[in-house]
Amino acid sequence: MLLEGLLFDTLRQGLWVAVLISLPILAVALLTGVTIGLFQALTSIQEMTLTFVPKLGAIVIVFWLSMGFMSQMLVSFFHDQILPLIAGGS
């Protein structure tokens, strides 16, 4: 029972870290997609590359800017949660 609770707690924290890491990229993709979609609706331009290229560029820029945050979050989770479990401490 104790091991099961520890496993579920670690999985819950891992999923929360995944949400926090992906949040900047997903938010920028959403905002860029809505903005481009609104622009396309207002101008009646229905070009497929118009939605893909700016969204990809925004995602790459935000990924590059938030790489330090993402790495720090993953390293912190690994050191604080995973390593103690591997070493046998709870």
N, C-alpha and C positions, 0 to 999 in steps of 0.2 A: 504494500500500500504506500509506503514511504517512497519507494523507488518510482512508483507510478506517478505520484504527485510531483516529484522532482523532475521527471521527464516532461510532464505536461507544462510545468512552470517554465522550464528551459525552452520548450517549443513555443510557448506563448511569448516569451521575451524575444526569441529569435524572429518570430513573425512581426513583432512590433518594431524591431530594428530594421527589418526588410521594408516595412511601410515607411518608416522615417527616411530611409535611404532613397527610396524611389519617389518620395513625395515631390521634391523639386523638379525632377524630370517630367513626371506625369502632369504636374500643374502647368509647366511651361508648354507642354504638348497640347494640353486642353485649351489654354488661353490662345495659343497660336492658331489652333484649328478653328476655334470659334471666331476669332478675328478674321481669318482668311475666308471662312465660310460666309460671314457677314459681308465682307468686301465683294465676294463673288455674287451673293444675292443682290447686292445693290447695283452692281455693274453688269450683271448678266454674262459674266465671263465664266465659262465652264471648262477651264483647262485643268487637267489632272495634275500636271507638274506644278501648277501654282499652289496646290495644297501640300504636296510632298516635299518640295525643295526647301521652302522657308521653315516648315516644321522640323525637318531633319537638321537644318542649320541651327535653329534655336535649341534643339535637344543637345547637339554636340557642344554648343557654347556653354549651356548650363551644366552639362556633364563635366566639362573641363574646369569650370569655375567651382564646382562642388566636389571635385575628386578628393580634396583634403578632408572635407567633412565626412564623406563616405568612408574613406580609409580609416580615419580616426574612430568612427563609430564601430566599424567592424573589428578593429584591433582591440578596442575597449571591451566589446562584447566577448571576444575570444579570451582575453586575459581575465576578465572578471567572472565569466560564466563557464566557459568550456574547459579551460585549463584546470580549474579546481576539480571539475568532474572527472577529468582524465587522470589527474594526480590522486584521486581517491578521497579528497576532502569534500564536505558537503556544505 
